[in-house]
Amino acid sequence: MKQIIYSLIFLFIATVANSQTTNIAVPKTQKGVVTKLAATWCPFCGSMAWDTYKKMVTDLSGQSLVMVAHRSSSSRLYSATAEKVLNAYEPVFYQPYFFFNTKLIGEGDGSTELDMQKALANFTATTPLAQTGLAVKFNPTNRDLEVTAKTEFFKTATGNYFTGIYLIEKSVIEQQSNRGSMAEHLNVLRTHFGTSEFGFEIGSGTMMNGFFKTISTKTTLATKINPANIIIASILWQKTGDNAYTMVNANWTDQVSSVTTSVKENQALKADYSISPNIVQDKANLEFNLPKTGKNVLVQAYDVKGQVVATIFSGSLPAGKHQFQLNRQQLSSKGLYFVRLQVDGQFATRQAVVQ
């Protein structure tokens, strides 16, 4: 009885606190997780299992999160997050292997996809216990990627629950044994948000029907990752032991909105920064002057959505005049672009129109 009273009190407090957060819709969907364990040096990962996985991305992505995880430290796509998360899966000692949620399904042979489809159909036919709604914002000024996640319970449940938030790259060009040096890897698990690979605690004890909790977390997106090429995924875990977790539900989105900030431009930096010509047909020259050594200099082109389309320079530069080229081939289409110069936290932006 005390546990129920405490849960009701916690529900009331959480509801009041979360009423101040962004109103995020939580879908009443039941979705699973399809994972391929692979390594770029693995010849079997690049043979039949490669084609099986590619087909799963096409066929199963509507009802499940489909991703590839590289836990081998010698793989070119190694992820420490993948290594830790896979500890919750059924143990295997090599690759390739395919899992549904944390259960082993097969090695990618002719029956693997059929068995995966059966497991997925059985799982998605059940009524969801809880689900997570997601909202993602990207700040092109400082490349902060912020995720707000609202997890809501549709039934009364008892246990210890966590929401993990993960960053997945849709397409990565990298070497793959049996596929060459320019193979396209789809839905690559890269990293997680927060301090734990299994995410943020949602509740422990009894969660009543209608209980919800909203968390907000952010990371700085690496300059080599395009925000238009990412998936943000949530996995709801139930912790069942010291290092044991069971998947409860999953959700994901590739909708990333851009935010603007009131960062004040450095007028002295802008005065010595020019783009010529600023109507670009073939290429344009970027020129700027640094009064002193710039330890962290970044020159990037953004589209009108605030997404990075080209990184022109990243590194340190000595004091003095510098010149770089912006080539038409670096820009995806005609239109207006913003070319931002960042020097040790100071900013200056010029516009360029591409024809």
C-alpha positions in Angstrom: 0.0 0.0 0.0 2.9 2.4 0.9 4.5 1.6 -2.5 1.3 2.6 -4.3 1.0 5.8 -2.3 4.7 6.7 -3.0 4.1 6.0 -6.7 1.1 8.3 -6.8 3.0 11.1 -5.1 5.9 10.6 -7.5 3.4 10.6 -10.4 2.0 13.9 -9.2 5.4 15.6 -8.8 6.7 14.3 -12.1 3.5 15.5 -13.9 3.8 19.0 -12.4 7.5 19.2 -13.3 7.1 17.9 -16.8 4.2 20.2 -17.5 6.8 22.9 -18.0 8.6 20.9 -20.7 8.0 20.7 -24.4 4.7 19.0 -25.2 5.8 15.8 -27.0 3.4 13.3 -28.4 4.1 9.7 -27.3 2.9 7.2 -29.9 1.2 4.0 -28.7 3.3 1.8 -30.8 5.2 -1.4 -30.2 8.5 -1.6 -32.1 11.5 -3.8 -31.8 15.2 -3.6 -32.5 17.0 -5.5 -35.3 20.8 -5.5 -34.8 23.6 -6.9 -37.0 26.9 -7.5 -35.2 29.7 -6.9 -37.7 33.3 -5.7 -38.3 34.8 -4.1 -41.3 37.6 -6.6 -41.5 35.2 -9.6 -41.3 34.8 -11.3 -44.8 31.6 -13.1 -43.8 30.1 -9.8 -42.8 30.6 -8.5 -46.3 29.1 -11.6 -48.1 25.6 -13.1 -47.7 25.1 -11.3 -44.3 25.7 -8.0 -46.1 22.9 -8.5 -48.5 20.6 -9.9 -45.8 21.1 -6.8 -43.7 20.6 -4.4 -46.6 17.2 -6.2 -47.3 16.2 -5.9 -43.7 16.9 -2.1 -43.7 14.5 -1.9 -46.6 11.8 -4.4 -45.4 11.8 -4.0 -41.7 12.5 -0.3 -40.9 8.8 0.5 -40.7 8.2 -1.7 -37.6 11.7 -1.9 -36.1 14.9 0.0 -35.5 17.4 -1.6 -37.8 21.1 -1.0 -37.0 24.6 -2.4 -37.3 26.9 -2.5 -34.3 30.7 -2.8 -34.4 32.1 -3.9 -31.1 35.5 -5.1 -32.4 38.1 -2.5 -31.5 40.0 -3.2 -34.8 36.9 -2.5 -36.9 37.0 0.9 -38.7 33.5 1.5 -37.4 34.1 0.5 -33.8 31.8 2.0 -31.2 32.4 1.8 -27.5 28.6 2.2 -27.1 28.0 -0.8 -29.3 30.5 -2.8 -27.3 28.7 -2.0 -24.0 25.1 -2.4 -25.3 25.9 -5.7 -26.8 26.8 -7.0 -23.3 23.0 -7.2 -22.8 22.5 -9.4 -25.8 22.9 -13.2 -26.0 26.6 -13.9 -25.9 28.4 -14.8 -29.2 32.1 -14.9 -29.9 32.4 -13.8 -33.5 30.5 -12.1 -36.3 28.2 -11.7 -38.2 25.2 -12.4 -36.1 21.7 -11.0 -36.2 19.6 -10.3 -33.1 16.0 -9.3 -32.5 15.9 -7.2 -29.4 18.6 -9.1 -27.4 17.8 -12.6 -28.7 20.0 -14.3 -31.2 18.2 -15.0 -34.5 20.9 -16.2 -37.0 24.1 -15.5 -39.0 22.5 -14.0 -42.1 21.7 -17.1 -44.1 18.6 -17.6 -46.1 16.4 -18.3 -43.1 17.6 -15.4 -40.9 15.2 -12.8 -42.4 12.2 -15.1 -42.3 12.9 -15.9 -38.6 13.4 -12.2 -37.9 10.1 -11.3 -39.5 8.3 -13.9 -37.3 9.9 -12.6 -34.1 9.0 -9.0 -35.1 5.4 -9.9 -35.9 5.0 -11.6 -32.6 6.5 -8.7 -30.7 4.6 -5.9 -32.5 1.3 -7.7 -32.0 1.5 -7.1 -28.3 0.0 -4.0 -26.6 2.8 -1.6 -25.6 3.7 -1.2 -21.9 5.3 2.2 -22.5 6.8 4.2 -25.3 9.0 7.3 -25.9 8.3 10.4 -27.9 11.3 12.3 -29.3 12.1 15.9 -30.3 15.5 16.7 -31.7 17.1 20.2 -32.2 20.5 21.1 -33.8 22.2 24.3 -33.2 24.6 25.0 -36.1 26.4 27.7 -34.2 28.0 25.4 -31.7 26.8 22.1 -33.2 24.9 21.2 -30.0 22.5 18.3 -30.7 19.7 18.4 -28.1 17.2 15.5 -27.6 14.1 15.8 -25.5 12.5 12.4 -24.8 9.2 11.8 -23.1 8.5 8.2 -21.8 5.0 7.4 -20.9 3.5 4.2 -19.4 0.2 2.9 -20.9 -0.2 0.2 -18.2 0.7 -0.1 -14.5 4.2 -1.7 -14.3 6.6 -2.7 -11.6 10.4 -2.7 -12.2 13.4 -0.5 -12.9 13.2 1.2 -16.3 15.7 3.3 -18.3 15.4 5.2 -21.6 18.6 4.9 -23.7 19.1 7.6 -26.4 21.4 6.7 -29.3 22.9 8.4 -32.4 22.9 6.3 -35.6 24.4 7.4 -38.9 22.2 6.5 -41.9 25.0 6.1 -44.4 28.8 5.8 -43.9 31.3 5.2 -46.7 34.0 2.9 -45.3 36.0 -0.1 -46.2 34.4 -3.5 -45.8 36.0 -6.9 -46.5 34.5 -8.5 -49.6 32.9 -5.1 -50.6 35.9 -2.9 -51.2 37.2 0.4 -49.8 34.1 2.5 -50.6 31.3 0.3 -49.2 28.1 2.0 -48.0 27.3 1.0 -44.4 23.7 1.6 -43.4 22.4 2.7 -40.0 25.6 2.5 -38.1 25.4 2.8 -34.3 27.8 5.5 -33.2 27.3 6.7 -29.7 24.8 7.3 -26.8 23.6 10.4 -24.9 24.3 10.7 -21.1 26.8 8.9 -19.0 25.4 5.4 -19.3 25.0 3.3 -22.4 21.6 2.2 -21.1 20.4 5.7 -20.6 18.4 7.6 -18.0 16.4 6.1 -15.2 12.7 6.6 -15.8 11.4 5.0 -12.6 11.9 2.3 -10.1 9.1 0.5 -8.3 5.5 0.8 -9.5 4.7 3.1 -12.4 1.0 3.8 -12.7 -0.9 3.9 -16.0 -0.3 7.4 -17.3 2.9 8.0 -15.5 5.5 9.8 -17.6 8.9 11.4 -17.4 10.7 13.8 -19.7 14.4 14.1 -20.0 16.6 16.4 -22.0 20.1 15.6 -23.0 22.6 17.0 -25.5 25.9 16.3 -27.1 28.2 18.2 -29.5 27.9 16.7 -33.0 31.3 16.0 -34.6 32.0 18.1 -37.6 32.3 15.1 -39.9 28.7 14.1 -39.1 25.9 15.7 -41.1 22.8 16.3 -39.0 20.7 15.4 -42.1 22.4 11.9 -42.0 21.4 10.9 -38.5 18.8 8.9 -36.7 18.1 9.5 -33.0 16.7 6.4 -31.4 15.3 5.6 -28.0 15.3 2.1 -26.4 13.3 1.5 -23.3 15.1 -1.0 -21.1 14.0 -2.9 -18.0 16.9 -3.6 -15.7 16.6 -7.2 -14.5 20.0 -7.7 -12.8 23.4 -6.1 -12.1 24.3 -6.1 -15.8 21.1 -7.5 -17.3 18.6 -5.5 -19.4 15.6 -6.5 -21.4 14.3 -4.4 -24.3 10.7 -3.1 -23.8 10.1 -0.9 -26.7 11.9 1.4 -29.3 11.3 4.5 -31.2 13.3 6.7 -33.6 13.3 9.9 -35.7 15.4 11.4 -38.4 13.6 14.8 -38.1 16.1 17.3 -36.8 15.0 20.9 -36.4 17.4 23.8 -36.5 17.6 26.4 -33.8 19.0 29.9 -34.0 20.7 31.7 -31.2 21.5 35.3 -30.5 25.2 34.9 -30.7 26.7 38.3 -31.4 29.1 38.4 -34.3 32.6 39.8 -33.9 32.5 42.9 -36.0 36.3 43.3 -36.2 36.6 39.7 -37.5 33.7 40.3 -39.9 35.3 43.5 -41.3 38.3 41.6 -42.5 36.3 38.7 -43.9 35.0 38.6 -47.5 33.6 36.2 -50.1 34.3 37.1 -53.7 32.3 36.7 -55.9 29.3 36.2 -53.6 27.2 35.0 -56.5 28.9 31.6 -57.0 28.9 29.9 -60.4 32.1 27.9 -60.2 34.1 28.9 -57.1 34.5 31.8 -54.7 37.5 33.0 -52.7 37.2 33.3 -48.9 39.6 35.8 -47.4 40.1 36.8 -43.7 42.7 38.3 -41.5 43.6 37.0 -38.0 45.1 39.6 -35.6 46.6 36.7 -33.6 47.0 33.0 -33.8 43.7 31.1 -34.0 43.9 27.9 -32.1 40.5 26.6 -33.1 39.5 27.9 -36.5 36.5 26.5 -38.3 35.0 27.6 -41.7 31.8 25.9 -42.7 28.9 26.5 -45.2 25.3 26.1 -44.0 22.1 25.8 -46.0 19.0 27.8 -45.1 17.9 25.0 -42.8 21.0 25.5 -40.6 22.6 22.2 -41.7 26.3 22.0 -42.5 26.9 21.2 -46.2 30.6 21.8 -46.4 33.6 22.1 -44.0 36.1 24.2 -45.7 38.8 24.3 -43.0 39.2 23.0 -39.4 42.4 23.5 -37.4 44.8 26.2 -36.2 46.1 29.1 -38.2 48.8 31.7 -37.5 48.1 35.5 -37.4 47.8 37.2 -40.8 45.8 36.9 -44.0 44.4 33.6 -45.1 42.6 32.5 -48.3 40.4 29.4 -49.0 38.2 28.4 -51.9 34.5 27.5 -51.8 33.8 25.2 -54.8 30.4 24.9 -56.4 30.7 21.1 -56.2 30.7 21.3 -52.4 27.2 22.7 -52.4 24.2 20.4 -53.1 22.0 22.8 -55.1 21.3 26.4 -56.1 20.2 28.9 -53.5 21.3 30.9 -50.5 24.1 29.7 -48.2 25.8 31.1 -45.1 29.6 30.7 -44.7 30.6 31.0 -41.1 34.0 31.8 -39.8 34.6 30.7 -36.2 37.9 31.6 -34.4 38.3 30.6 -30.8 34.6 31.1 -30.0 34.2 34.3 -32.0 32.0 34.3 -35.1 31.5 36.1 -38.4 29.1 35.1 -41.2 28.9 36.0 -44.9 26.2 35.0 -47.4 26.8 33.4 -50.8 24.2 32.8 -53.5 24.9 29.8 -55.7 23.7 29.7 -59.3 
